[in-house]
Amino acid sequence: MTPCELPMMISAIASCIADGRSADEIALISSIFSQLGDTLDTIAAQQALCSPGNQ
């Protein structure tokens, strides 16, 4: 995958998800994905902090 393909794919997926939904529905879906990303970042940071090399 080239560096440009991932953002293009994500944009296409976002367009498909948003198609036919209201602005409120899109905002809710966006909030859900934002929280998912933040939670994954927190998990990754905790794993890095608790890895054997950091103790």
All heavy atoms as atom14 arrays in JSON, in Angstrom:
{
  "sequence": "MTPCELPMMISAIASCIADGRSADEIALISSIFSQLGDTLDTIAAQQALCSPGNQ",
  "atom14_mask": [
    [1, 1, 1, 1, 1, 1, 1, 1, 0, 0, 0, 0, 0, 0],
    [1, 1, 1, 1, 1, 1, 1, 0, 0, 0, 0, 0, 0, 0],
    [1, 1, 1, 1, 1, 1, 1, 0, 0, 0, 0, 0, 0, 0],
    [1, 1, 1, 1, 1, 1, 0, 0, 0, 0, 0, 0, 0, 0],
    [1, 1, 1, 1, 1, 1, 1, 1, 1, 0, 0, 0, 0, 0],
    [1, 1, 1, 1, 1, 1, 1, 1, 0, 0, 0, 0, 0, 0],
    [1, 1, 1, 1, 1, 1, 1, 0, 0, 0, 0, 0, 0, 0],
    [1, 1, 1, 1, 1, 1, 1, 1, 0, 0, 0, 0, 0, 0],
    [1, 1, 1, 1, 1, 1, 1, 1, 0, 0, 0, 0, 0, 0],
    [1, 1, 1, 1, 1, 1, 1, 1, 0, 0, 0, 0, 0, 0],
    [1, 1, 1, 1, 1, 1, 0, 0, 0, 0, 0, 0, 0, 0],
    [1, 1, 1, 1, 1, 0, 0, 0, 0, 0, 0, 0, 0, 0],
    [1, 1, 1, 1, 1, 1, 1, 1, 0, 0, 0, 0, 0, 0],
    [1, 1, 1, 1, 1, 0, 0, 0, 0, 0, 0, 0, 0, 0],
    [1, 1, 1, 1, 1, 1, 0, 0, 0, 0, 0, 0, 0, 0],
    [1, 1, 1, 1, 1, 1, 0, 0, 0, 0, 0, 0, 0, 0],
    [1, 1, 1, 1, 1, 1, 1, 1, 0, 0, 0, 0, 0, 0],
    [1, 1, 1, 1, 1, 0, 0, 0, 0, 0, 0, 0, 0, 0],
    [1, 1, 1, 1, 1, 1, 1, 1, 0, 0, 0, 0, 0, 0],
    [1, 1, 1, 1, 0, 0, 0, 0, 0, 0, 0, 0, 0, 0],
    [1, 1, 1, 1, 1, 1, 1, 1, 1, 1, 1, 0, 0, 0],
    [1, 1, 1, 1, 1, 1, 0, 0, 0, 0, 0, 0, 0, 0],
    [1, 1, 1, 1, 1, 0, 0, 0, 0, 0, 0, 0, 0, 0],
    [1, 1, 1, 1, 1, 1, 1, 1, 0, 0, 0, 0, 0, 0],
    [1, 1, 1, 1, 1, 1, 1, 1, 1, 0, 0, 0, 0, 0],
    [1, 1, 1, 1, 1, 1, 1, 1, 0, 0, 0, 0, 0, 0],
    [1, 1, 1, 1, 1, 0, 0, 0, 0, 0, 0, 0, 0, 0],
    [1, 1, 1, 1, 1, 1, 1, 1, 0, 0, 0, 0, 0, 0],
    [1, 1, 1, 1, 1, 1, 1, 1, 0, 0, 0, 0, 0, 0],
    [1, 1, 1, 1, 1, 1, 0, 0, 0, 0, 0, 0, 0, 0],
    [1, 1, 1, 1, 1, 1, 0, 0, 0, 0, 0, 0, 0, 0],
    [1, 1, 1, 1, 1, 1, 1, 1, 0, 0, 0, 0, 0, 0],
    [1, 1, 1, 1, 1, 1, 1, 1, 1, 1, 1, 0, 0, 0],
    [1, 1, 1, 1, 1, 1, 0, 0, 0, 0, 0, 0, 0, 0],
    [1, 1, 1, 1, 1, 1, 1, 1, 1, 0, 0, 0, 0, 0],
    [1, 1, 1, 1, 1, 1, 1, 1, 0, 0, 0, 0, 0, 0],
    [1, 1, 1, 1, 0, 0, 0, 0, 0, 0, 0, 0, 0, 0],
    [1, 1, 1, 1, 1, 1, 1, 1, 0, 0, 0, 0, 0, 0],
    [1, 1, 1, 1, 1, 1, 1, 0, 0, 0, 0, 0, 0, 0],
    [1, 1, 1, 1, 1, 1, 1, 1, 0, 0, 0, 0, 0, 0],
    [1, 1, 1, 1, 1, 1, 1, 1, 0, 0, 0, 0, 0, 0],
    [1, 1, 1, 1, 1, 1, 1, 0, 0, 0, 0, 0, 0, 0],
    [1, 1, 1, 1, 1, 1, 1, 1, 0, 0, 0, 0, 0, 0],
    [1, 1, 1, 1, 1, 0, 0, 0, 0, 0, 0, 0, 0, 0],
    [1, 1, 1, 1, 1, 0, 0, 0, 0, 0, 0, 0, 0, 0],
    [1, 1, 1, 1, 1, 1, 1, 1, 1, 0, 0, 0, 0, 0],
    [1, 1, 1, 1, 1, 1, 1, 1, 1, 0, 0, 0, 0, 0],
    [1, 1, 1, 1, 1, 0, 0, 0, 0, 0, 0, 0, 0, 0],
    [1, 1, 1, 1, 1, 1, 1, 1, 0, 0, 0, 0, 0, 0],
    [1, 1, 1, 1, 1, 1, 0, 0, 0, 0, 0, 0, 0, 0],
    [1, 1, 1, 1, 1, 1, 0, 0, 0, 0, 0, 0, 0, 0],
    [1, 1, 1, 1, 1, 1, 1, 0, 0, 0, 0, 0, 0, 0],
    [1, 1, 1, 1, 0, 0, 0, 0, 0, 0, 0, 0, 0, 0],
    [1, 1, 1, 1, 1, 1, 1, 1, 0, 0, 0, 0, 0, 0],
    [1, 1, 1, 1, 1, 1, 1, 1, 1, 0, 0, 0, 0, 0]
  ],
  "atom14_positions": [
    [[0.85, -1.17, 0.0], [0.0, 0.0, 0.0], [0.9, 1.24, 0.0], [1.8, 1.36, 0.82], [-0.9, -0.04, 1.23], [-1.86, 1.11, 1.3], [-3.02, 1.05, 2.7], [-4.02, -0.35, 2.28], [0.0, 0.0, 0.0], [0.0, 0.0, 0.0], [0.0, 0.0, 0.0], [0.0, 0.0, 0.0], [0.0, 0.0, 0.0], [0.0, 0.0, 0.0]],
    [[0.61, 2.17, -0.89], [1.39, 3.41, -0.94], [0.92, 4.36, 0.17], [-0.19, 4.2, 0.69], [1.26, 4.11, -2.31], [-0.09, 4.58, -2.45], [1.6, 3.17, -3.44], [0.0, 0.0, 0.0], [0.0, 0.0, 0.0], [0.0, 0.0, 0.0], [0.0, 0.0, 0.0], [0.0, 0.0, 0.0], [0.0, 0.0, 0.0], [0.0, 0.0, 0.0]],
    [[1.74, 5.37, 0.51], [1.34, 6.3, 1.56], [0.03, 7.04, 1.28], [-0.66, 7.44, 2.22], [2.51, 7.29, 1.62], [3.68, 6.53, 1.1], [3.11, 5.61, 0.06], [0.0, 0.0, 0.0], [0.0, 0.0, 0.0], [0.0, 0.0, 0.0], [0.0, 0.0, 0.0], [0.0, 0.0, 0.0], [0.0, 0.0, 0.0], [0.0, 0.0, 0.0]],
    [[-0.33, 7.19, 0.04], [-1.57, 7.9, -0.3], [-2.8, 7.01, -0.28], [-3.93, 7.5, -0.18], [-1.45, 8.55, -1.68], [-0.22, 9.86, -1.73], [0.0, 0.0, 0.0], [0.0, 0.0, 0.0], [0.0, 0.0, 0.0], [0.0, 0.0, 0.0], [0.0, 0.0, 0.0], [0.0, 0.0, 0.0], [0.0, 0.0, 0.0], [0.0, 0.0, 0.0]],
    [[-2.6, 5.71, -0.37], [-3.75, 4.81, -0.47], [-4.56, 4.71, 0.82], [-5.79, 4.65, 0.78], [-3.3, 3.42, -0.92], [-2.89, 3.39, -2.38], [-2.35, 2.05, -2.82], [-1.79, 1.3, -1.99], [-2.47, 1.75, -4.02], [0.0, 0.0, 0.0], [0.0, 0.0, 0.0], [0.0, 0.0, 0.0], [0.0, 0.0, 0.0], [0.0, 0.0, 0.0]],
    [[-3.89, 4.69, 1.97], [-4.61, 4.56, 3.23], [-5.55, 5.75, 3.47], [-6.73, 5.55, 3.75], [-3.64, 4.37, 4.4], [-4.29, 4.17, 5.77], [-5.2, 2.95, 5.77], [-3.22, 4.04, 6.84], [0.0, 0.0, 0.0], [0.0, 0.0, 0.0], [0.0, 0.0, 0.0], [0.0, 0.0, 0.0], [0.0, 0.0, 0.0], [0.0, 0.0, 0.0]],
    [[-5.09, 7.01, 3.36], [-6.01, 8.13, 3.56], [-7.17, 8.13, 2.54], [-8.3, 8.48, 2.89], [-5.15, 9.38, 3.41], [-3.75, 8.93, 3.49], [-3.71, 7.48, 3.19], [0.0, 0.0, 0.0], [0.0, 0.0, 0.0], [0.0, 0.0, 0.0], [0.0, 0.0, 0.0], [0.0, 0.0, 0.0], [0.0, 0.0, 0.0], [0.0, 0.0, 0.0]],
    [[-6.86, 7.72, 1.31], [-7.93, 7.68, 0.31], [-8.96, 6.61, 0.67], [-10.17, 6.82, 0.54], [-7.34, 7.41, -1.08], [-6.59, 8.61, -1.63], [-5.75, 8.43, -3.23], [-6.27, 6.92, -3.92], [0.0, 0.0, 0.0], [0.0, 0.0, 0.0], [0.0, 0.0, 0.0], [0.0, 0.0, 0.0], [0.0, 0.0, 0.0], [0.0, 0.0, 0.0]],
    [[-8.49, 5.47, 1.16], [-9.4, 4.4, 1.56], [-10.26, 4.84, 2.75], [-11.47, 4.61, 2.77], [-8.61, 3.14, 1.91], [-9.49, 1.96, 2.28], [-8.55, 0.45, 2.61], [-7.65, 0.91, 4.09], [0.0, 0.0, 0.0], [0.0, 0.0, 0.0], [0.0, 0.0, 0.0], [0.0, 0.0, 0.0], [0.0, 0.0, 0.0], [0.0, 0.0, 0.0]],
    [[-9.64, 5.5, 3.72], [-10.37, 5.97, 4.9], [-11.42, 7.0, 4.49], [-12.56, 6.98, 4.99], [-9.4, 6.53, 5.95], [-8.56, 5.39, 6.53], [-10.15, 7.27, 7.06], [-7.41, 5.82, 7.39], [0.0, 0.0, 0.0], [0.0, 0.0, 0.0], [0.0, 0.0, 0.0], [0.0, 0.0, 0.0], [0.0, 0.0, 0.0], [0.0, 0.0, 0.0]],
    [[-11.08, 7.89, 3.57], [-12.05, 8.88, 3.09], [-13.22, 8.21, 2.38], [-14.37, 8.62, 2.56], [-11.36, 9.87, 2.15], [-10.42, 10.64, 2.85], [0.0, 0.0, 0.0], [0.0, 0.0, 0.0], [0.0, 0.0, 0.0], [0.0, 0.0, 0.0], [0.0, 0.0, 0.0], [0.0, 0.0, 0.0], [0.0, 0.0, 0.0], [0.0, 0.0, 0.0]],
    [[-12.93, 7.19, 1.6], [-14.0, 6.47, 0.9], [-14.91, 5.77, 1.9], [-16.15, 5.79, 1.75], [-13.4, 5.47, -0.08], [0.0, 0.0, 0.0], [0.0, 0.0, 0.0], [0.0, 0.0, 0.0], [0.0, 0.0, 0.0], [0.0, 0.0, 0.0], [0.0, 0.0, 0.0], [0.0, 0.0, 0.0], [0.0, 0.0, 0.0], [0.0, 0.0, 0.0]],
    [[-14.33, 5.16, 2.92], [-15.14, 4.5, 3.95], [-16.01, 5.52, 4.68], [-17.2, 5.28, 4.93], [-14.24, 3.72, 4.93], [-13.59, 2.54, 4.21], [-15.02, 3.25, 6.15], [-12.49, 1.86, 5.01], [0.0, 0.0, 0.0], [0.0, 0.0, 0.0], [0.0, 0.0, 0.0], [0.0, 0.0, 0.0], [0.0, 0.0, 0.0], [0.0, 0.0, 0.0]],
    [[-15.43, 6.67, 5.02], [-16.19, 7.72, 5.71], [-17.37, 8.19, 4.84], [-18.47, 8.39, 5.36], [-15.29, 8.9, 6.06], [0.0, 0.0, 0.0], [0.0, 0.0, 0.0], [0.0, 0.0, 0.0], [0.0, 0.0, 0.0], [0.0, 0.0, 0.0], [0.0, 0.0, 0.0], [0.0, 0.0, 0.0], [0.0, 0.0, 0.0], [0.0, 0.0, 0.0]],
    [[-17.13, 8.34, 3.56], [-18.2, 8.76, 2.66], [-19.32, 7.72, 2.62], [-20.5, 8.07, 2.63], [-17.66, 8.99, 1.25], [-16.8, 10.1, 1.25], [0.0, 0.0, 0.0], [0.0, 0.0, 0.0], [0.0, 0.0, 0.0], [0.0, 0.0, 0.0], [0.0, 0.0, 0.0], [0.0, 0.0, 0.0], [0.0, 0.0, 0.0], [0.0, 0.0, 0.0]],
    [[-18.95, 6.45, 2.58], [-19.95, 5.38, 2.58], [-20.75, 5.37, 3.88], [-21.97, 5.18, 3.86], [-19.29, 4.03, 2.34], [-18.65, 3.79, 0.68], [0.0, 0.0, 0.0], [0.0, 0.0, 0.0], [0.0, 0.0, 0.0], [0.0, 0.0, 0.0], [0.0, 0.0, 0.0], [0.0, 0.0, 0.0], [0.0, 0.0, 0.0], [0.0, 0.0, 0.0]],
    [[-20.07, 5.54, 5.0], [-20.76, 5.55, 6.3], [-21.72, 6.73, 6.38], [-22.83, 6.61, 6.9], [-19.73, 5.58, 7.46], [-18.99, 4.25, 7.54], [-20.41, 5.91, 8.79], [-17.81, 4.25, 8.51], [0.0, 0.0, 0.0], [0.0, 0.0, 0.0], [0.0, 0.0, 0.0], [0.0, 0.0, 0.0], [0.0, 0.0, 0.0], [0.0, 0.0, 0.0]],
    [[-21.3, 7.9, 5.88], [-22.11, 9.12, 5.99], [-23.28, 9.16, 5.01], [-24.27, 9.86, 5.27], [-21.22, 10.34, 5.76], [0.0, 0.0, 0.0], [0.0, 0.0, 0.0], [0.0, 0.0, 0.0], [0.0, 0.0, 0.0], [0.0, 0.0, 0.0], [0.0, 0.0, 0.0], [0.0, 0.0, 0.0], [0.0, 0.0, 0.0], [0.0, 0.0, 0.0]],
    [[-23.18, 8.41, 3.94], [-24.2, 8.45, 2.9], [-25.59, 8.13, 3.46], [-25.81, 7.09, 4.08], [-23.85, 7.46, 1.79], [-24.76, 7.61, 0.58], [-25.13, 8.76, 0.24], [-25.1, 6.58, -0.03], [0.0, 0.0, 0.0], [0.0, 0.0, 0.0], [0.0, 0.0, 0.0], [0.0, 0.0, 0.0], [0.0, 0.0, 0.0], [0.0, 0.0, 0.0]],
    [[-26.52, 9.05, 3.29], [-27.91, 8.85, 3.7], [-28.18, 9.09, 5.17], [-29.28, 8.86, 5.65], [0.0, 0.0, 0.0], [0.0, 0.0, 0.0], [0.0, 0.0, 0.0], [0.0, 0.0, 0.0], [0.0, 0.0, 0.0], [0.0, 0.0, 0.0], [0.0, 0.0, 0.0], [0.0, 0.0, 0.0], [0.0, 0.0, 0.0], [0.0, 0.0, 0.0]],
    [[-27.19, 9.55, 5.93], [-27.38, 9.81, 7.35], [-27.52, 11.31, 7.61], [-27.0, 12.13, 6.86], [-26.2, 9.26, 8.14], [-26.01, 7.75, 8.01], [-25.13, 7.22, 9.11], [-24.65, 5.88, 9.07], [-25.28, 4.77, 8.72], [-26.5, 4.83, 8.27], [-24.72, 3.58, 8.77], [0.0, 0.0, 0.0], [0.0, 0.0, 0.0], [0.0, 0.0, 0.0]],
    [[-28.19, 11.63, 8.69], [-28.35, 13.04, 9.06], [-27.06, 13.55, 9.68], [-26.18, 12.77, 10.07], [-29.49, 13.18, 10.08], [-29.11, 12.63, 11.33], [0.0, 0.0, 0.0], [0.0, 0.0, 0.0], [0.0, 0.0, 0.0], [0.0, 0.0, 0.0], [0.0, 0.0, 0.0], [0.0, 0.0, 0.0], [0.0, 0.0, 0.0], [0.0, 0.0, 0.0]],
    [[-26.97, 14.88, 9.8], [-25.78, 15.49, 10.43], [-25.63, 15.0, 11.86], [-24.5, 14.77, 12.33], [-25.87, 17.01, 10.37], [0.0, 0.0, 0.0], [0.0, 0.0, 0.0], [0.0, 0.0, 0.0], [0.0, 0.0, 0.0], [0.0, 0.0, 0.0], [0.0, 0.0, 0.0], [0.0, 0.0, 0.0], [0.0, 0.0, 0.0], [0.0, 0.0, 0.0]],
    [[-26.74, 14.84, 12.59], [-26.67, 14.36, 13.97], [-26.15, 12.92, 14.02], [-25.35, 12.57, 14.9], [-28.04, 14.44, 14.65], [-28.45, 15.86, 14.98], [-27.57, 16.74, 15.06], [-29.67, 16.09, 15.17], [0.0, 0.0, 0.0], [0.0, 0.0, 0.0], [0.0, 0.0, 0.0], [0.0, 0.0, 0.0], [0.0, 0.0, 0.0], [0.0, 0.0, 0.0]],
    [[-26.6, 12.08, 13.11], [-26.13, 10.69, 13.08], [-24.64, 10.63, 12.76], [-23.9, 9.86, 13.38], [-26.92, 9.88, 12.05], [-28.37, 9.63, 12.44], [-29.18, 9.0, 11.32], [-29.0, 9.39, 10.14], [-30.0, 8.12, 11.63], [0.0, 0.0, 0.0], [0.0, 0.0, 0.0], [0.0, 0.0, 0.0], [0.0, 0.0, 0.0], [0.0, 0.0, 0.0]],
    [[-24.21, 11.45, 11.81], [-22.79, 11.48, 11.45], [-21.96, 11.96, 12.63], [-20.89, 11.41, 12.91], [-22.56, 12.38, 10.21], [-23.25, 11.76, 8.99], [-21.07, 12.57, 9.94], [-23.34, 12.69, 7.8], [0.0, 0.0, 0.0], [0.0, 0.0, 0.0], [0.0, 0.0, 0.0], [0.0, 0.0, 0.0], [0.0, 0.0, 0.0], [0.0, 0.0, 0.0]],
    [[-22.44, 12.96, 13.35], [-21.72, 13.47, 14.52], [-21.59, 12.39, 15.6], [-20.53, 12.26, 16.22], [-22.42, 14.7, 15.08], [0.0, 0.0, 0.0], [0.0, 0.0, 0.0], [0.0, 0.0, 0.0], [0.0, 0.0, 0.0], [0.0, 0.0, 0.0], [0.0, 0.0, 0.0], [0.0, 0.0, 0.0], [0.0, 0.0, 0.0], [0.0, 0.0, 0.0]],
    [[-22.65, 11.62, 15.8], [-22.6, 10.55, 16.8], [-21.61, 9.47, 16.39], [-20.78, 9.02, 17.2], [-23.99, 9.93, 17.0], [-24.04, 8.73, 17.96], [-23.58, 9.12, 19.36], [-25.45, 8.15, 17.99], [0.0, 0.0, 0.0], [0.0, 0.0, 0.0], [0.0, 0.0, 0.0], [0.0, 0.0, 0.0], [0.0, 0.0, 0.0], [0.0, 0.0, 0.0]],
    [[-21.65, 9.05, 15.14], [-20.71, 8.05, 14.64], [-19.28, 8.55, 14.77], [-18.38, 7.82, 15.18], [-21.05, 7.66, 13.19], [-22.4, 6.94, 13.13], [-19.95, 6.79, 12.58], [-22.98, 6.8, 11.73], [0.0, 0.0, 0.0], [0.0, 0.0, 0.0], [0.0, 0.0, 0.0], [0.0, 0.0, 0.0], [0.0, 0.0, 0.0], [0.0, 0.0, 0.0]],
    [[-19.07, 9.82, 14.45], [-17.74, 10.42, 14.58], [-17.26, 10.38, 16.03], [-16.1, 10.04, 16.3], [-17.79, 11.87, 14.08], [-16.57, 12.52, 14.32], [0.0, 0.0, 0.0], [0.0, 0.0, 0.0], [0.0, 0.0, 0.0], [0.0, 0.0, 0.0], [0.0, 0.0, 0.0], [0.0, 0.0, 0.0], [0.0, 0.0, 0.0], [0.0, 0.0, 0.0]],
    [[-18.14, 10.71, 16.96], [-17.78, 10.68, 18.38], [-17.41, 9.27, 18.82], [-16.46, 9.08, 19.59], [-18.94, 11.19, 19.24], [-19.2, 12.53, 18.96], [0.0, 0.0, 0.0], [0.0, 0.0, 0.0], [0.0, 0.0, 0.0], [0.0, 0.0, 0.0], [0.0, 0.0, 0.0], [0.0, 0.0, 0.0], [0.0, 0.0, 0.0], [0.0, 0.0, 0.0]],
    [[-18.15, 8.29, 18.33], [-17.87, 6.9, 18.69], [-16.49, 6.49, 18.2], [-15.69, 5.91, 18.95], [-18.96, 5.97, 18.12], [-20.28, 6.2, 18.87], [-18.54, 4.5, 18.19], [-21.5, 5.58, 18.2], [0.0, 0.0, 0.0], [0.0, 0.0, 0.0], [0.0, 0.0, 0.0], [0.0, 0.0, 0.0], [0.0, 0.0, 0.0], [0.0, 0.0, 0.0]],
    [[-16.17, 6.81, 16.94], [-14.86, 6.45, 16.41], [-13.73, 7.23, 17.08], [-12.63, 6.69, 17.28], [-14.81, 6.63, 14.89], [-15.45, 5.49, 14.14], [-16.65, 5.67, 13.47], [-14.85, 4.24, 14.1], [-17.24, 4.62, 12.78], [-15.43, 3.18, 13.41], [-16.64, 3.38, 12.76], [0.0, 0.0, 0.0], [0.0, 0.0, 0.0], [0.0, 0.0, 0.0]],
    [[-13.99, 8.48, 17.46], [-12.98, 9.26, 18.19], [-12.68, 8.63, 19.53], [-11.51, 8.49, 19.93], [-13.44, 10.7, 18.39], [-13.47, 11.38, 17.17], [0.0, 0.0, 0.0], [0.0, 0.0, 0.0], [0.0, 0.0, 0.0], [0.0, 0.0, 0.0], [0.0, 0.0, 0.0], [0.0, 0.0, 0.0], [0.0, 0.0, 0.0], [0.0, 0.0, 0.0]],
    [[-13.73, 8.23, 20.25], [-13.53, 7.59, 21.54], [-12.81, 6.26, 21.37], [-11.92, 5.92, 22.16], [-14.85, 7.37, 22.26], [-14.66, 6.76, 23.64], [-15.95, 6.62, 24.42], [-17.0, 7.07, 24.0], [-15.86, 5.97, 25.58], [0.0, 0.0, 0.0], [0.0, 0.0, 0.0], [0.0, 0.0, 0.0], [0.0, 0.0, 0.0], [0.0, 0.0, 0.0]],
    [[-13.15, 5.5, 20.34], [-12.47, 4.24, 20.06], [-10.97, 4.48, 19.85], [-10.13, 3.78, 20.42], [-13.09, 3.56, 18.84], [-12.41, 2.28, 18.35], [-12.49, 1.18, 19.41], [-13.03, 1.83, 17.05], [0.0, 0.0, 0.0], [0.0, 0.0, 0.0], [0.0, 0.0, 0.0], [0.0, 0.0, 0.0], [0.0, 0.0, 0.0], [0.0, 0.0, 0.0]],
    [[-10.63, 5.47, 19.04], [-9.23, 5.79, 18.78], [-8.5, 6.21, 20.04], [-7.36, 5.78, 20.29], [0.0, 0.0, 0.0], [0.0, 0.0, 0.0], [0.0, 0.0, 0.0], [0.0, 0.0, 0.0], [0.0, 0.0, 0.0], [0.0, 0.0, 0.0], [0.0, 0.0, 0.0], [0.0, 0.0, 0.0], [0.0, 0.0, 0.0], [0.0, 0.0, 0.0]],
    [[-9.14, 7.05, 20.85], [-8.51, 7.5, 22.1], [-8.28, 6.33, 23.05], [-7.23, 6.25, 23.71], [-9.37, 8.56, 22.79], [-9.38, 9.88, 22.04], [-8.52, 10.08, 21.16], [-10.27, 10.71, 22.34], [0.0, 0.0, 0.0], [0.0, 0.0, 0.0], [0.0, 0.0, 0.0], [0.0, 0.0, 0.0], [0.0, 0.0, 0.0], [0.0, 0.0, 0.0]],
    [[-9.25, 5.44, 23.13], [-9.11, 4.27, 24.0], [-7.99, 3.36, 23.53], [-7.2, 2.85, 24.34], [-10.44, 3.51, 24.1], [-11.46, 4.39, 24.6], [-10.34, 2.3, 25.02], [0.0, 0.0, 0.0], [0.0, 0.0, 0.0], [0.0, 0.0, 0.0], [0.0, 0.0, 0.0], [0.0, 0.0, 0.0], [0.0, 0.0, 0.0], [0.0, 0.0, 0.0]],
    [[-7.9, 3.15, 22.22], [-6.8, 2.34, 21.69], [-5.45, 2.99, 21.97], [-4.47, 2.29, 22.3], [-6.99, 2.12, 20.18], [-8.13, 1.16, 19.81], [-8.39, 1.21, 18.3], [-7.85, -0.25, 20.27], [0.0, 0.0, 0.0], [0.0, 0.0, 0.0], [0.0, 0.0, 0.0], [0.0, 0.0, 0.0], [0.0, 0.0, 0.0], [0.0, 0.0, 0.0]],
    [[-5.36, 4.32, 21.87], [-4.12, 5.03, 22.21], [-3.75, 4.81, 23.68], [-2.58, 4.6, 24.01], [-4.26, 6.53, 21.95], [-4.12, 6.9, 20.5], [-3.58, 6.09, 19.71], [-4.54, 8.02, 20.14], [0.0, 0.0, 0.0], [0.0, 0.0, 0.0], [0.0, 0.0, 0.0], [0.0, 0.0, 0.0], [0.0, 0.0, 0.0], [0.0, 0.0, 0.0]],
    [[-4.74, 4.86, 24.55], [-4.51, 4.65, 25.98], [-4.0, 3.23, 26.24], [-3.05, 3.03, 27.01], [-5.79, 4.91, 26.78], [-6.22, 6.26, 26.56], [-5.58, 4.7, 28.27], [0.0, 0.0, 0.0], [0.0, 0.0, 0.0], [0.0, 0.0, 0.0], [0.0, 0.0, 0.0], [0.0, 0.0, 0.0], [0.0, 0.0, 0.0], [0.0, 0.0, 0.0]],
    [[-4.62, 2.25, 25.6], [-4.2, 0.86, 25.77], [-2.77, 0.68, 25.27], [-1.94, 0.04, 25.94], [-5.18, -0.09, 25.04], [-6.53, -0.09, 25.75], [-4.61, -1.5, 24.96], [-7.65, -0.76, 24.96], [0.0, 0.0, 0.0], [0.0, 0.0, 0.0], [0.0, 0.0, 0.0], [0.0, 0.0, 0.0], [0.0, 0.0, 0.0], [0.0, 0.0, 0.0]],
    [[-2.46, 1.24, 24.11], [-1.1, 1.12, 23.57], [-0.07, 1.77, 24.49], [1.01, 1.23, 24.71], [-1.03, 1.73, 22.17], [0.0, 0.0, 0.0], [0.0, 0.0, 0.0], [0.0, 0.0, 0.0], [0.0, 0.0, 0.0], [0.0, 0.0, 0.0], [0.0, 0.0, 0.0], [0.0, 0.0, 0.0], [0.0, 0.0, 0.0], [0.0, 0.0, 0.0]],
    [[-0.4, 2.94, 25.03], [0.52, 3.63, 25.94], [0.74, 2.81, 27.2], [1.87, 2.7, 27.7], [-0.02, 5.01, 26.28], [0.0, 0.0, 0.0], [0.0, 0.0, 0.0], [0.0, 0.0, 0.0], [0.0, 0.0, 0.0], [0.0, 0.0, 0.0], [0.0, 0.0, 0.0], [0.0, 0.0, 0.0], [0.0, 0.0, 0.0], [0.0, 0.0, 0.0]],
    [[-0.34, 2.23, 27.74], [-0.2, 1.42, 28.94], [0.64, 0.17, 28.66], [1.49, -0.2, 29.46], [-1.56, 1.02, 29.48], [-1.48, 0.22, 30.77], [-2.84, -0.21, 31.3], [-3.82, -0.19, 30.58], [-2.88, -0.59, 32.57], [0.0, 0.0, 0.0], [0.0, 0.0, 0.0], [0.0, 0.0, 0.0], [0.0, 0.0, 0.0], [0.0, 0.0, 0.0]],
    [[0.42, -0.46, 27.52], [1.21, -1.63, 27.16], [2.69, -1.26, 27.03], [3.56, -2.01, 27.49], [0.7, -2.26, 25.86], [-0.61, -3.0, 26.04], [-1.13, -3.57, 24.71], [-0.68, -3.2, 23.64], [-2.11, -4.45, 24.81], [0.0, 0.0, 0.0], [0.0, 0.0, 0.0], [0.0, 0.0, 0.0], [0.0, 0.0, 0.0], [0.0, 0.0, 0.0]],
    [[2.98, -0.14, 26.41], [4.37, 0.29, 26.25], [5.0, 0.58, 27.62], [6.16, 0.22, 27.86], [4.44, 1.52, 25.36], [0.0, 0.0, 0.0], [0.0, 0.0, 0.0], [0.0, 0.0, 0.0], [0.0, 0.0, 0.0], [0.0, 0.0, 0.0], [0.0, 0.0, 0.0], [0.0, 0.0, 0.0], [0.0, 0.0, 0.0], [0.0, 0.0, 0.0]],
    [[4.24, 1.21, 28.49], [4.74, 1.55, 29.81], [4.99, 0.31, 30.65], [5.95, 0.26, 31.43], [3.76, 2.49, 30.52], [4.16, 3.02, 31.89], [5.39, 3.91, 31.75], [3.02, 3.79, 32.52], [0.0, 0.0, 0.0], [0.0, 0.0, 0.0], [0.0, 0.0, 0.0], [0.0, 0.0, 0.0], [0.0, 0.0, 0.0], [0.0, 0.0, 0.0]],
    [[4.15, -0.69, 30.49], [4.24, -1.9, 31.31], [5.07, -3.0, 30.66], [5.15, -4.1, 31.2], [2.84, -2.42, 31.61], [1.85, -1.29, 32.6], [0.0, 0.0, 0.0], [0.0, 0.0, 0.0], [0.0, 0.0, 0.0], [0.0, 0.0, 0.0], [0.0, 0.0, 0.0], [0.0, 0.0, 0.0], [0.0, 0.0, 0.0], [0.0, 0.0, 0.0]],
    [[5.67, -2.72, 29.52], [6.46, -3.75, 28.84], [7.71, -4.06, 29.66], [8.19, -3.21, 30.43], [6.85, -3.3, 27.43], [7.74, -2.22, 27.48], [0.0, 0.0, 0.0], [0.0, 0.0, 0.0], [0.0, 0.0, 0.0], [0.0, 0.0, 0.0], [0.0, 0.0, 0.0], [0.0, 0.0, 0.0], [0.0, 0.0, 0.0], [0.0, 0.0, 0.0]],
    [[8.25, -5.26, 29.51], [9.42, -5.66, 30.32], [10.61, -4.7, 30.25], [11.32, -4.54, 31.21], [9.8, -7.02, 29.73], [8.54, -7.54, 29.11], [7.79, -6.32, 28.63], [0.0, 0.0, 0.0], [0.0, 0.0, 0.0], [0.0, 0.0, 0.0], [0.0, 0.0, 0.0], [0.0, 0.0, 0.0], [0.0, 0.0, 0.0], [0.0, 0.0, 0.0]],
    [[10.81, -4.02, 29.13], [11.93, -3.09, 29.0], [11.77, -1.82, 29.81], [12.73, -1.1, 30.04], [0.0, 0.0, 0.0], [0.0, 0.0, 0.0], [0.0, 0.0, 0.0], [0.0, 0.0, 0.0], [0.0, 0.0, 0.0], [0.0, 0.0, 0.0], [0.0, 0.0, 0.0], [0.0, 0.0, 0.0], [0.0, 0.0, 0.0], [0.0, 0.0, 0.0]],
    [[10.56, -1.53, 30.26], [10.31, -0.28, 31.0], [10.18, -0.5, 32.5], [9.82, 0.41, 33.22], [9.05, 0.39, 30.48], [9.27, 1.08, 29.17], [10.37, 1.49, 28.87], [8.23, 1.19, 28.36], [0.0, 0.0, 0.0], [0.0, 0.0, 0.0], [0.0, 0.0, 0.0], [0.0, 0.0, 0.0], [0.0, 0.0, 0.0], [0.0, 0.0, 0.0]],
    [[10.45, -1.69, 32.96], [10.25, -1.93, 34.41], [11.56, -2.0, 35.13], [12.59, -2.23, 34.7], [9.46, -3.23, 34.62], [8.05, -3.07, 34.11], [7.19, -4.32, 34.38], [7.62, -5.25, 35.02], [5.99, -4.29, 33.88], [0.0, 0.0, 0.0], [0.0, 0.0, 0.0], [0.0, 0.0, 0.0], [0.0, 0.0, 0.0], [0.0, 0.0, 0.0]]
  ]
}
